[in-house]
Amino acid sequence: MELRLSALTKRFKDFTAVNGVSCAMSGGVYGLLGINGAGKTTLMRMLCTLIPPSEGEITLDGADIFQMGADYRRILGYLPQDFGCYPDFSAEDYLRYIASIKGLSPVVAHRRIDELLHSVGLDSARKKKTKTFSGGMKRRLGIAQAMLNDPHILILDEPTAGLDPNERVRFRNLISALAQDRLVLLSTHIVSDVEYIAGEIFLMKDGEIVHSGSVRELIADMPERVWLCTVPREQAAHLERDYKVANVRLAGGGAQLRILSAEPPFPNAEPAEATLEDVFLSYFGQTGGELE
């Protein structure tokens, strides 16, 4: 199975949200990493056939997904960024309702709902109304509804937004478990969401894929190096203005800075090992965390 994007472009009047994106995906987990407003959601919506491209095409094993229609959507699962569910439905009733929309027979739906509620850790909450659910529980219910038809392609748009650190770890572990024998594309602006589970990561900026590769490849190709330097506190603010600073740690009367620069930013600067967080800062000019 190969999902291929060829010169994919989407314009809204005078604004180009996605500009000439080309890439190919097969099995495993892929990360689409970029700041908010980079065009990730627009790209996801085209991959789900919710909006058509202005130019270019998306093909699955050579067939245009928009021409495939229901045959494509039958193997697709989608968790949108703004996932909502009926507040007075129980988790079980909501999944039964979605299963009917997806055309699952009652027998298949009953079996899949039991399996998925167990998989996402909601078995004990199956009779509870969704309005009583925490943010993490709602996102797990969202995964369950996306998996009802046992999709070959699973598309997740900012799936951990608003979750606490424990829920985010649990969610990543769930995605890893679900990724066997299917293609998973996860869009996020949070580096840790994809750092350990994605085999390949696409960096998206201003509607374009500016680089792609494994975590190791992205780090190796980073245009800047990482430096650690300790300076008096009063000099830290000047360095923060002049350089990309990934981290500042105060100690005694000084400050240790983690700086991205092609050349040593300070005489006592020492080289440090880069991380995907440094790559994010290098390309996007800010750190890739939830408080973007």
Buried (B, 14 or more C-beta within 10 A) or exposed (E): EEBBBBEBBBBEEEEBBBBBBEBEBEBBBBBBBBBEEBBBBBBBBBBBBEBEBBEBBBBBEEEEBBEBEEEBBEBBBBBBBEBEBEEEBBBBBBBBBBBEEBEBEEEBBBEBBBBBBEBBBBBEBBEBBBEEBEEBBBBBBBBBBBBBBBBBBBBBBBBBBEBEEEBBBBBBEBBBEBBEEBBBBBBBBBBBBBBEBBBBBBBBBBBBBEBBBEBEEBBEEBEBBBBBBBBEEEBBEEBBEEBBBBEBEEEEEBBBBBBBBEEBBBEEBEEBEBBBBBBBBBBBEEBBEBEE
